[in-house]
């Protein structure tokens, strides 16, 4: 029996010459996310951040140029931490379990907690991410993630 495995690189170098093109089906989503009053972000299938809402940029501490630079989610300048008292940085295996990345890997709705450090302050978010499709293609073209802060700012 043949076994197929979908592998999405967690970290990568800058996209190649053709790697910056977006799936045309993401353009409508990109517009909606950019105008959203909710804290949300849009990832392409290769985990690049292609759109963020203003509230998401504010709570995550991301610059307004992130939608132009389009870094991979895990290389966007966020420091992901575990939930121990020591607040250690997550290793690659743990990073793969973050809801936005997991939604692309499993092609299913995912939810997880995410703890980040911003300017020495630890923040926790409840993150729900959904894969996005463009029929007749079967693979996800991206993922839409909503972030809800938990606790005081």
C-alpha positions in Angstrom: 0.0 0.0 0.0 1.3 3.5 -0.9 1.4 6.1 1.9 1.4 9.8 1.2 2.4 12.4 3.7 1.9 16.1 3.5 4.9 18.0 4.7 4.7 21.7 5.3 8.1 23.3 6.2 7.9 24.9 9.6 10.8 27.3 8.9 12.1 28.3 5.6 14.2 30.8 3.8 12.6 33.6 1.8 10.4 32.3 -1.0 12.0 31.8 -4.4 11.2 33.8 -7.5 7.8 32.1 -8.0 7.1 31.6 -4.3 5.7 35.0 -3.7 2.6 34.5 -6.0 -0.6 34.1 -4.0 -3.3 31.7 -4.9 -5.9 33.9 -6.7 -8.6 32.4 -4.4 -6.9 34.0 -1.4 -7.4 37.6 -2.6 -11.0 37.8 -1.4 -10.0 36.4 2.0 -7.0 38.9 2.1 -9.4 41.8 1.7 -11.8 40.6 4.3 -9.0 40.0 6.9 -7.4 43.3 6.3 -10.7 45.1 6.9 -11.8 42.9 9.9 -12.5 44.4 13.3 -11.6 41.0 14.8 -8.0 39.9 15.6 -7.4 37.5 12.7 -4.7 36.5 10.3 -4.6 34.7 7.0 -1.9 32.2 6.1 -1.1 30.8 2.6 -0.7 27.1 2.2 3.1 27.5 2.7 2.5 29.2 6.1 3.3 32.7 4.8 1.3 35.4 6.6 -0.5 37.1 3.7 -3.0 39.3 5.7 -3.5 40.5 9.2 -6.2 42.6 10.8 -5.2 45.8 12.6 -6.3 44.3 16.0 -4.2 41.2 15.3 -1.1 43.4 14.6 -1.7 45.3 17.7 -2.1 42.4 20.1 0.8 40.5 18.5 3.0 43.5 18.2 3.5 43.1 14.4 4.4 45.9 12.1 2.1 47.2 9.4 4.5 45.9 6.7 3.9 42.3 7.6 1.3 41.9 4.9 3.9 43.2 2.3 6.9 41.2 3.5 4.8 38.0 4.0 7.1 36.1 6.3 6.3 32.5 7.3 4.1 32.4 10.4 6.9 30.9 12.6 9.4 33.5 11.3 7.2 36.6 11.7 9.1 37.8 14.8 6.9 36.2 17.4 8.5 34.3 20.3 6.3 31.2 21.0 6.6 29.9 24.6 5.6 26.8 26.5 3.2 26.9 29.5 5.8 26.0 32.1 6.8 28.4 34.8 10.1 28.9 33.0 8.3 29.9 29.8 10.8 28.2 27.5 10.8 28.7 23.7 8.8 26.0 21.8 10.8 23.4 19.8 9.8 22.6 16.2 7.7 19.6 17.2 5.6 21.9 19.5 5.5 24.7 16.9 3.8 22.3 14.5 0.9 21.9 16.9 0.0 25.6 16.9 -3.5 25.9 15.5 -2.7 27.9 12.3 0.0 25.5 11.3 -2.0 22.4 12.3 -5.0 23.5 10.3 -2.9 23.4 7.2 -1.4 20.0 8.0 -4.6 18.3 9.1 -7.0 20.1 6.7 -9.4 20.4 9.7 -10.6 23.0 12.1 -8.0 23.4 14.9 -8.0 25.1 18.2 -5.1 25.6 20.6 -3.7 28.0 23.2 -0.7 30.0 22.1 1.7 31.8 24.5 4.0 34.5 23.1 6.5 36.9 24.6 6.4 40.6 23.5 8.8 43.1 25.1 9.3 40.8 28.1 5.5 40.3 28.7 3.9 36.9 28.2 0.5 36.8 26.6 -1.8 33.9 26.1 -4.3 33.5 23.2 -7.1 31.1 22.4 -6.6 30.5 18.7 -9.1 28.9 16.3 -7.9 28.2 12.8 -9.8 26.9 9.8 -8.4 25.6 6.5 -9.6 27.4 3.4 -10.5 25.6 0.2 -11.1 26.5 -3.5 -13.0 23.7 -5.2 -12.3 21.6 -7.2 -8.9 21.5 -5.5 -8.7 19.2 -2.5 -5.8 20.7 -0.6 -6.2 23.7 1.5 -5.1 27.0 -0.1 -4.6 28.7 3.2 -5.8 29.0 6.8 -7.8 31.7 8.6 -7.0 32.1 12.3 -8.8 34.1 15.0 -7.0 35.1 18.2 -8.7 35.9 21.5 -6.5 37.2 24.3 -6.8 35.4 27.6 -6.2 37.4 30.8 -5.0 41.0 31.2 -3.1 42.8 28.5 
